[in-house]
Amino acid sequence: MTFPWALAVPGIIFFVFIVPLWITYHYITVWMRMRAGAASPGKVVIERAELDRMRVLGERLEQRIESLETILDAEAPEWRKR
């Protein structure tokens, strides 16, 4: 057997059998992860606790902005016109 055939046979076996199985199992794994997380491609799965934490943080920030606007209205009534 010559040198090129010594590498060609394992290469052909690799590309004919191993690569298709590898690709198939890769996409099965991706599909299972998406199904488990209930997300489609491009979407992010957020835990309920994290979503609640972000909602509370948003409410606190809104209260702070209202407080700052109240202070600015009292100290510099013209600030909204700038």
Secondary structure as UniProt FT lines:
FT   HELIX           3..13
FT   HELIX           14..18
FT   HELIX           19..37
FT   TURN            41..42
FT   HELIX           48..75
FT   TURN            77..78
FT   HELIX           79..81
//
